[in-house]
Amino acid sequence: MNYPQFFVGLAIVFLGLLAILYDYPQLQFLEGLSQEQFLNLEEDTREKYSRLQIEILIAIGMVSFGSLLLVLSILGRQIIPGLRD
């Protein structure tokens, strides 16, 4: 088992999950608004909606990549050069 790669993967998964847990409720609130309510929002809030969608996608990618690192470290394969036992 490659312990450094395992802990890097664990940290990436943790950060991705924190981002999802923080951003998802805000995204759900903005998606629950009707079209008229959404158009009446300030421009900053509408821009925030777009940023939240991008942040969620990046966080999902982080969780996926971190999970891949965890699995590969358990299998004993090295994916990040320089991280050795």
Sine and cosine of phi, psi and omega as CSV:
sin_phi,cos_phi,sin_psi,cos_psi,sin_omega,cos_omega
0.00,0.00,0.69,-0.72,-0.01,-1.00
-1.00,-0.08,0.99,-0.12,-0.11,-0.99
-0.91,0.42,-0.69,0.73,0.03,-1.00
-0.88,0.48,-0.68,0.73,0.02,-1.00
-0.91,0.42,-0.59,0.81,0.03,-1.00
-0.88,0.48,-0.72,0.69,-0.04,-1.00
-0.95,0.30,-0.53,0.85,0.10,-0.99
-0.91,0.42,-0.70,0.71,0.05,-1.00
-0.88,0.48,-0.65,0.76,0.02,-1.00
-0.90,0.44,-0.67,0.75,0.02,-1.00
-0.91,0.42,-0.66,0.75,0.00,-1.00
-0.91,0.41,-0.67,0.74,0.05,-1.00
-0.88,0.47,-0.70,0.72,-0.02,-1.00
-0.88,0.48,-0.72,0.69,0.01,-1.00
-0.90,0.44,-0.65,0.76,0.04,-1.00
-0.90,0.44,-0.66,0.75,0.01,-1.00
-0.92,0.39,-0.61,0.79,0.07,-1.00
-0.88,0.48,-0.68,0.73,0.02,-1.00
-0.89,0.45,-0.66,0.75,0.01,-1.00
-0.91,0.41,-0.72,0.69,-0.01,-1.00
-0.90,0.44,-0.52,0.85,0.00,-1.00
-0.99,0.17,-0.67,0.74,-0.13,-0.99
-1.00,0.05,-0.49,0.87,-0.13,-0.99
-0.88,0.48,-0.71,0.71,0.03,-1.00
-0.88,0.48,-0.61,0.79,0.04,-1.00
-0.91,0.42,-0.66,0.75,0.02,-1.00
-0.90,0.43,-0.69,0.73,0.02,-1.00
-0.88,0.47,-0.64,0.77,0.02,-1.00
-0.88,0.47,-0.72,0.69,-0.02,-1.00
-0.93,0.36,-0.54,0.84,0.04,-1.00
-0.95,0.30,-0.40,0.92,-0.01,-1.00
-0.98,0.20,-0.16,0.99,0.00,-1.00
-0.97,0.24,0.53,-0.85,0.08,-1.00
-0.95,0.30,0.23,-0.97,-0.03,-1.00
-0.86,0.51,-0.65,0.76,-0.02,-1.00
-0.92,0.40,-0.68,0.73,0.03,-1.00
-0.91,0.42,-0.64,0.77,-0.01,-1.00
-0.90,0.43,-0.65,0.76,0.00,-1.00
-0.94,0.34,-0.43,0.90,0.02,-1.00
-0.98,0.17,-0.16,0.99,0.02,-1.00
-0.94,0.34,0.36,-0.93,0.06,-1.00
-0.92,0.38,0.38,-0.93,-0.01,-1.00
-0.87,0.50,-0.59,0.80,0.01,-1.00
-0.87,0.50,-0.66,0.75,-0.03,-1.00
-0.93,0.36,-0.62,0.79,0.05,-1.00
-0.92,0.40,-0.59,0.81,0.07,-1.00
-0.93,0.37,-0.59,0.81,0.02,-1.00
-0.89,0.46,-0.59,0.81,0.04,-1.00
-0.86,0.50,-0.70,0.72,0.03,-1.00
-0.91,0.42,-0.66,0.75,0.02,-1.00
-0.91,0.42,-0.62,0.78,0.02,-1.00
-0.89,0.45,-0.64,0.77,0.03,-1.00
-0.88,0.47,-0.67,0.74,0.01,-1.00
-0.92,0.39,-0.67,0.74,0.01,-1.00
-0.88,0.47,-0.64,0.77,0.02,-1.00
-0.90,0.43,-0.68,0.73,0.02,-1.00
-0.89,0.45,-0.66,0.75,0.04,-1.00
-0.91,0.41,-0.66,0.75,0.01,-1.00
-0.90,0.44,-0.63,0.77,0.05,-1.00
-0.90,0.44,-0.65,0.76,0.06,-1.00
-0.89,0.45,-0.63,0.77,0.03,-1.00
-0.90,0.44,-0.69,0.72,0.01,-1.00
-0.89,0.45,-0.66,0.75,0.01,-1.00
-0.90,0.43,-0.73,0.68,0.00,-1.00
-0.91,0.41,-0.66,0.75,0.04,-1.00
-0.89,0.45,-0.64,0.77,0.04,-1.00
-0.90,0.43,-0.64,0.77,0.06,-1.00
-0.87,0.49,-0.70,0.72,0.04,-1.00
-0.88,0.48,-0.66,0.75,0.02,-1.00
-0.88,0.48,-0.73,0.68,-0.03,-1.00
-0.90,0.43,-0.71,0.70,-0.01,-1.00
-0.91,0.40,-0.55,0.84,0.03,-1.00
-0.94,0.35,-0.57,0.82,0.04,-1.00
-0.93,0.36,-0.60,0.80,0.03,-1.00
-0.97,0.25,-0.21,0.98,0.05,-1.00
1.00,0.01,0.24,0.97,0.01,-1.00
-0.99,-0.15,0.62,-0.78,-0.02,-1.00
-0.99,-0.16,0.80,-0.60,0.02,-1.00
-0.92,-0.38,-0.43,0.90,0.03,-1.00
-0.97,-0.25,0.92,-0.40,0.00,-1.00
-0.89,0.45,0.66,-0.76,0.04,-1.00
0.99,-0.15,-0.27,0.96,0.04,-1.00
-0.99,-0.10,0.98,-0.20,-0.02,-1.00
-0.82,-0.57,0.30,-0.95,0.04,-1.00
-0.88,0.48,0.00,0.00,0.00,0.00
